């Protein structure tokens, strides 16, 4: 079993504190969901864990099996087994999906253990079929001209190909219709097992109808303010953030 432990994490951007002491503990074999209103720091948490230079960690640690990943480069964090499916994936001209994923797989392997062409193609075909992706997607430039749904499927394809230890999935349901949501969820569920853990960031219960979380966290004002099981997400859907905030004695201003 591997552990990802976030301890008293404080993060700022351009001098403004966004995270104000986040504590989380995620083990392989577990799916955790983080829910919260806009602007509470959910995406900031994912960016800080992966090392986005726009965010400054002012206090706290992020431990991967005891090693503080905040001291590592972005590349080293990925090699260690961290993966981020971004809310807004970048478009990269001149590099095909297939080229990108094979290079990413081989970057995690030793020089004498690179994945062979036929093994790569077999794995790619299997995972693209699982996600109902057309074969031509493999030869298109990375995310270039992709629809929102195609980008999200492509992020999950990368997840399946790279097989990380821990995945952070930042609003993978954003902008998806129900059919695409089911396919993306199918890909995430295919990864579930004793050697994989995921932190899913979402606003809505609907994603959690297809990916049942073991633990649900609610974030407000840069902190985790409540933790529970899958029923907590359903309660939040019924009652809303304002009632939870009032119960906890927190100030809550609804964004419009």
C-alpha positions as CSV (number, residue, x, y, z in Angstrom):
1,X,0.0,0.0,0.0
2,X,1.2,3.5,-0.9
3,X,0.2,6.7,0.9
4,X,-0.3,10.3,-0.2
5,X,-0.4,12.6,2.8
6,X,-1.1,16.3,2.6
7,X,-0.3,18.0,5.9
8,X,-1.2,21.6,6.9
9,X,-0.8,22.8,3.3
10,X,-0.8,26.5,2.7
11,X,-0.6,27.8,-0.8
12,X,-0.7,31.4,-2.3
13,X,-0.8,32.9,-5.7
14,X,0.4,36.4,-6.4
15,X,0.5,37.0,-2.6
16,X,-3.1,35.9,-1.9
17,X,-3.5,32.9,0.3
18,X,-5.8,30.3,-1.3
19,X,-5.2,27.1,0.8
20,X,-5.1,27.8,4.5
21,X,-4.1,24.5,6.0
22,X,-5.3,21.4,4.0
23,X,-5.0,18.0,5.6
24,X,-5.8,14.8,3.6
25,X,-4.6,11.2,3.6
26,X,-5.1,9.1,0.5
27,X,-4.1,5.4,0.3
28,X,-4.0,3.1,-2.8
29,X,-7.2,1.2,-3.1
30,X,-9.2,4.3,-2.3
31,X,-11.2,6.8,-4.3
32,X,-11.6,10.2,-2.6
33,X,-13.8,13.0,-3.9
34,X,-13.4,16.7,-3.0
35,X,-16.4,19.0,-3.4
36,X,-16.8,22.6,-2.7
37,X,-18.0,26.0,-4.1
38,X,-16.1,27.9,-6.7
39,X,-13.0,29.7,-5.5
40,X,-12.5,27.5,-2.4
41,X,-9.1,26.1,-3.5
42,X,-9.9,22.7,-5.1
43,X,-8.0,23.2,-8.3
44,X,-5.2,25.1,-6.4
45,X,-4.7,21.9,-4.4
46,X,-4.2,19.8,-7.5
47,X,-1.9,22.3,-9.1
48,X,0.2,22.6,-5.9
49,X,0.6,18.8,-5.6
50,X,1.9,18.6,-9.1
51,X,4.2,21.6,-8.9
52,X,2.6,24.3,-11.0
53,X,5.1,27.2,-10.7
54,X,2.3,29.8,-10.5
55,X,1.4,28.6,-7.0
56,X,3.7,29.2,-3.9
57,X,3.6,26.7,-1.1
58,X,4.2,28.7,2.1
59,X,3.7,26.0,4.6
60,X,3.1,22.3,4.9
61,X,4.2,19.1,3.1
62,X,2.9,16.6,0.6
63,X,4.3,13.2,1.3
64,X,4.4,10.2,-1.1
65,X,5.3,7.2,1.0
66,X,7.2,9.5,3.3
67,X,9.0,11.5,0.6
68,X,8.2,15.2,0.4
69,X,7.2,15.7,-3.3
70,X,7.3,19.5,-2.9
71,X,11.1,19.2,-3.1
72,X,10.9,17.4,-6.4
73,X,10.6,18.7,-10.0
74,X,7.3,18.2,-11.9
75,X,8.9,15.5,-14.0
76,X,10.2,13.7,-10.9
77,X,6.7,13.8,-9.3
78,X,5.3,12.2,-12.4
79,X,8.0,9.5,-12.5
80,X,7.2,8.7,-8.8
81,X,3.7,7.9,-9.8
82,X,1.6,11.1,-9.6
83,X,-0.8,12.0,-12.5
84,X,-3.0,15.0,-13.0
85,X,-5.9,15.1,-15.4
86,X,-6.3,18.8,-15.9
87,X,-9.5,20.8,-16.1
88,X,-8.3,22.5,-19.3
89,X,-5.7,20.3,-21.1
90,X,-3.2,22.0,-23.3
91,X,-3.0,21.7,-27.0
92,X,0.4,20.7,-28.4
93,X,1.1,21.0,-32.2
94,X,3.5,18.6,-33.9
95,X,3.2,15.8,-31.3
96,X,0.7,13.0,-31.9
97,X,-1.3,11.4,-29.1
98,X,0.5,8.1,-29.7
99,X,4.0,9.7,-29.7
100,X,3.3,11.6,-26.5
101,X,2.0,8.6,-24.6
102,X,4.7,6.2,-25.7
103,X,7.3,8.8,-24.7
104,X,5.6,9.3,-21.4
105,X,5.5,5.6,-20.7
106,X,9.2,5.2,-21.6
107,X,10.2,8.2,-19.5
108,X,9.2,6.2,-16.4
109,X,11.1,3.1,-17.5
110,X,14.8,2.2,-17.4
111,X,16.8,2.2,-20.6
112,X,16.7,-1.6,-20.9
113,X,13.0,-1.8,-20.3
114,X,11.4,0.5,-22.9
115,X,7.9,-0.6,-24.2
116,X,8.1,-2.2,-27.6
117,X,6.1,-0.8,-30.5
118,X,3.7,-3.8,-30.8
119,X,3.1,-4.0,-27.0
120,X,2.4,-0.2,-27.0
121,X,-0.1,-0.5,-30.0
122,X,-1.8,-3.4,-28.4
123,X,-2.3,-1.6,-25.1
124,X,-3.3,1.6,-26.9
125,X,-5.9,-0.1,-29.0
126,X,-7.4,-1.9,-26.0
127,X,-7.8,1.3,-24.0
128,X,-9.1,3.4,-26.9
129,X,-11.7,0.7,-27.5
130,X,-12.7,0.9,-23.8
131,X,-13.3,4.6,-24.1
132,X,-15.0,4.4,-27.5
133,X,-12.3,6.4,-29.2
134,X,-11.8,6.3,-32.9
135,X,-8.4,5.0,-34.0
136,X,-7.6,8.2,-35.8
137,X,-7.4,10.0,-32.5
138,X,-4.0,8.3,-31.9
139,X,-2.5,10.1,-34.8
140,X,-4.0,13.6,-34.2
141,X,-1.8,16.2,-32.5
142,X,-2.2,16.3,-28.8
143,X,-5.6,17.9,-28.0
144,X,-5.4,20.1,-31.1
145,X,-8.9,20.8,-32.4
146,X,-10.4,18.4,-29.8
147,X,-13.9,19.0,-28.4
148,X,-14.2,19.4,-24.7
149,X,-15.4,15.8,-24.4
150,X,-12.6,14.5,-26.6
151,X,-10.0,16.2,-24.4
152,X,-11.5,14.6,-21.3
153,X,-11.5,11.2,-22.8
154,X,-8.0,11.7,-23.9
155,X,-6.9,12.6,-20.3
156,X,-8.5,9.3,-19.2
157,X,-6.7,7.5,-22.0
158,X,-3.4,8.8,-20.7
159,X,-4.4,7.7,-17.2
160,X,-5.0,4.1,-18.5
161,X,-1.8,4.1,-20.5
162,X,0.5,5.5,-17.8
163,X,-1.0,3.6,-14.9
164,X,0.1,6.0,-12.1
165,X,-0.1,5.2,-8.4
166,X,-2.2,8.2,-7.6
167,X,-4.3,10.2,-10.0
168,X,-5.7,13.7,-9.3
169,X,-8.7,14.2,-11.6
170,X,-9.7,17.9,-11.7
171,X,-13.3,18.3,-12.9
172,X,-13.1,15.6,-15.5
173,X,-16.9,15.8,-15.7
174,X,-16.9,19.5,-16.7
175,X,-18.9,20.1,-19.9
176,X,-19.6,16.4,-20.5
177,X,-23.0,15.1,-21.7
178,X,-24.3,12.0,-20.0
179,X,-22.9,9.6,-22.6
180,X,-19.4,11.0,-22.4
181,X,-19.6,11.1,-18.6
182,X,-20.4,7.4,-18.5
183,X,-17.4,6.6,-20.8
184,X,-15.0,8.7,-18.8
185,X,-16.3,7.1,-15.6
186,X,-15.8,3.6,-17.1
187,X,-12.2,4.4,-17.7
188,X,-11.6,5.6,-14.2
189,X,-13.4,2.6,-12.7
190,X,-11.2,0.3,-14.9
191,X,-8.2,1.6,-12.9
192,X,-9.7,0.8,-9.5
193,X,-7.6,-1.7,-7.5
194,X,-5.2,-2.2,-4.6
195,X,-2.4,-0.4,-6.4
196,X,-4.2,2.7,-7.5
197,X,-5.7,5.7,-5.6
198,X,-7.5,8.7,-7.0
199,X,-8.5,12.2,-5.8
200,X,-11.5,13.4,-7.8
201,X,-12.3,17.1,-7.8
202,X,-15.9,17.9,-8.7
203,X,-18.8,20.2,-8.1
204,X,-21.6,17.8,-8.8
205,X,-23.0,14.5,-7.4
206,X,-23.7,13.2,-10.9
207,X,-20.1,12.1,-11.5
208,X,-20.2,10.2,-8.2
209,X,-23.3,8.3,-9.4
210,X,-20.9,6.5,-11.8
211,X,-17.6,6.6,-9.7
212,X,-18.6,5.7,-6.1
213,X,-16.1,7.3,-3.8
214,X,-14.9,5.7,-0.6
215,X,-14.4,9.1,1.1
216,X,-15.9,12.5,0.4
217,X,-14.4,15.8,1.5
218,X,-16.0,19.2,1.5
219,X,-13.7,22.2,1.1
220,X,-14.6,25.8,2.0
221,X,-12.4,28.8,2.3
222,X,-9.2,26.9,1.6
223,X,-9.7,24.1,4.1
224,X,-11.3,20.7,4.4
225,X,-14.3,21.4,6.7
226,X,-16.1,18.0,6.6
227,X,-15.3,14.4,5.6
228,X,-17.7,11.5,5.2
229,X,-18.6,8.6,3.0
230,X,-20.5,8.7,-0.4
231,X,-23.7,9.7,1.5
232,X,-22.1,13.1,2.2
233,X,-22.1,14.0,-1.5
234,X,-25.8,13.1,-1.7
235,X,-26.6,15.2,1.3
236,X,-24.7,18.1,-0.2
237,X,-26.7,17.8,-3.4
238,X,-29.9,17.9,-1.4
239,X,-29.0,20.7,1.0
240,X,-26.4,22.8,-0.7
241,X,-23.2,24.4,0.6
242,X,-25.0,27.2,2.5
243,X,-26.6,24.8,5.0
244,X,-23.4,22.9,5.6
245,X,-21.6,26.2,6.2
246,X,-24.3,27.3,8.6
247,X,-24.1,24.0,10.5
248,X,-20.3,24.5,10.9
249,X,-20.6,28.1,11.8
250,X,-18.7,29.2,8.7
251,X,-19.4,32.3,6.6
252,X,-20.6,31.4,3.1
253,X,-21.2,33.8,0.2
254,X,-22.8,32.2,-2.8
255,X,-21.1,33.2,-6.1
256,X,-23.2,34.4,-9.0
